[in-house]
Amino acid sequence: MVDKTDSNIQLAPVPLSKVAFAPFGNVIETSGSDSYLINNGNCARFHNLSQPSVDSSGVAGISLFEAQAYAFPITLRLLERHPLGSQAFIPMSDKPYLVIVAADDNGKPSKPLVFITNGKQGVNYFKNTWHGVLTPIDQTALFAVVDYIGDEKNLEEYSLSSPYTIIQA
């Protein structure tokens, strides 16, 4: 699909929070999450922070993604979504990255929202949530990813005819 917007709109990231991100998925973080001690009291378990979901045609798999860094200003030309399951990104470093999402507007993404993580937050996008690609800032970053693994196509891309420009907040 291709969007027919006419102007280049600037977007500034805002801090990622559980409340603001709730329509799009879950924020995976220890801050504000209940925990209990395990391993003879030497380890805090932050239990069940998000629930991955996949259609019965596949399984939930764990992969590693190494994403190249972006520098501001960032041109947003593409959004994607996954119709067969949720997709979780869990950073394996403590470096901030951008989380870009958009509500669905009759089969296409609405105006995107841009969040910036504190470096220790992961996200789980709900099934069919429009989102940007992995967008680490400043340096390459490694992520554990939990998503649908199967034979059916689980990717829908949407090219924006007029890009958005993401500026540093």
C-alpha positions in Angstrom: 0.0 0.0 0.0 1.1 3.6 -0.5 -0.1 6.6 1.5 -1.2 9.7 -0.3 -0.2 12.4 2.2 1.0 15.7 0.7 3.3 17.2 3.3 6.4 16.3 5.3 5.3 16.5 9.0 7.9 16.6 11.8 7.4 14.3 14.8 9.3 14.6 18.1 9.7 11.5 20.3 8.1 11.5 23.8 9.2 9.2 26.6 7.7 5.7 26.4 5.2 4.8 29.1 2.9 1.9 29.7 -0.2 4.2 29.7 0.6 6.0 26.4 1.6 2.7 24.6 -1.3 0.6 25.9 -3.4 0.9 22.7 -0.5 -0.6 20.7 0.9 -3.3 23.0 2.8 -3.8 26.2 5.9 -2.0 27.6 8.2 -4.7 29.0 10.2 -3.2 31.9 11.0 -3.8 35.5 10.1 -0.3 36.6 6.7 -0.3 38.3 6.3 -4.0 37.8 5.6 -6.5 40.6 8.3 -9.1 41.4 9.2 -11.9 43.8 12.4 -13.4 44.8 13.7 -16.7 43.5 17.0 -18.6 43.6 17.4 -18.4 47.3 16.6 -14.7 47.3 19.3 -13.8 44.9 17.1 -13.0 41.9 14.0 -10.9 41.4 11.5 -12.4 38.9 9.4 -9.8 37.1 6.7 -12.3 36.1 4.5 -12.3 33.0 5.2 -8.8 31.8 3.6 -9.5 28.4 1.9 -12.3 26.5 3.0 -13.1 23.0 0.2 -14.2 20.7 0.4 -16.2 17.4 -2.2 -17.8 15.2 -2.4 -21.5 15.3 -0.6 -21.8 11.9 2.7 -21.1 13.6 4.6 -20.9 16.9 6.2 -18.2 19.0 9.9 -18.2 18.3 12.9 -16.2 19.7 15.3 -14.6 17.3 18.1 -12.0 17.6 18.1 -8.8 15.5 21.1 -6.6 15.2 19.9 -3.2 14.0 22.1 -0.4 12.6 21.9 3.0 14.4 20.0 6.0 13.0 20.9 9.7 13.4 18.5 12.6 13.7 16.7 13.8 11.7 15.2 10.4 10.7 13.1 10.1 7.6 10.1 7.7 8.2 9.1 6.2 4.8 7.6 2.8 5.8 5.4 1.3 8.5 4.6 -2.4 8.9 2.3 -4.8 10.8 2.0 -8.5 11.4 -1.4 -10.1 11.0 -0.5 -13.5 12.4 0.9 -12.6 15.8 2.4 -10.1 18.2 6.0 -9.0 18.0 8.2 -8.3 21.0 11.5 -6.4 21.0 13.6 -6.7 24.1 16.9 -4.7 24.1 20.1 -6.5 25.0 21.8 -3.3 26.0 20.8 -0.2 27.9 20.8 2.2 24.9 17.7 4.2 24.0 15.8 3.5 20.8 12.7 4.8 19.1 9.3 3.1 19.1 7.1 4.2 16.2 3.5 3.2 16.1 0.2 4.2 14.4 -3.4 3.4 14.9 -5.2 1.6 12.0 -7.4 3.8 9.8 -9.4 1.6 7.5 -6.5 -0.6 6.6 -3.8 2.0 6.6 -1.8 3.7 9.3 -2.9 7.0 10.9 -0.4 9.7 11.9 2.5 8.0 13.7 3.4 8.5 17.3 7.1 8.3 18.3 8.3 7.2 21.7 11.9 7.1 23.0 12.8 4.3 25.5 15.0 4.7 28.5 17.2 2.0 27.1 15.9 -0.7 29.4 12.3 -1.0 28.1 11.1 -3.5 25.6 7.8 -3.5 23.7 5.4 -6.1 22.5 3.3 -4.9 19.6 -0.2 -6.3 19.5 -1.1 -8.3 16.4 -1.9 -6.0 13.4 -0.3 -2.9 15.1 1.3 -0.5 12.6 4.9 0.2 13.6 8.2 1.4 12.4 11.3 -0.7 11.9 13.8 -1.1 14.7 15.3 2.3 15.3 18.3 2.4 17.6 19.9 5.8 18.0 23.5 6.6 18.4 24.9 3.0 18.0 24.1 -0.4 16.6 21.9 -2.5 19.0 21.1 -6.1 19.6 17.5 -7.2 20.4 15.8 -10.5 21.4 12.7 -10.7 19.3 9.7 -13.0 20.1 7.3 -13.3 17.2 5.3 -15.6 14.8 7.4 -18.4 13.1 5.5 -20.3 10.4 5.0 -20.8 6.7 2.4 -18.1 6.2 3.3 -14.5 5.3 3.3 -12.4 8.5 4.2 -9.0 7.1 2.3 -6.2 5.6 4.2 -3.1 4.6 2.9 0.4 4.0 5.0 2.9 2.0 4.3 6.6 2.8 4.2 8.7 -0.4 5.2 11.7 1.7 7.6 10.9 4.5 7.6 12.1 8.1 10.7 13.6 9.7 11.5 12.5 13.2 13.5 15.2 15.0 15.4 15.1 18.2 13.2 16.1 21.2 
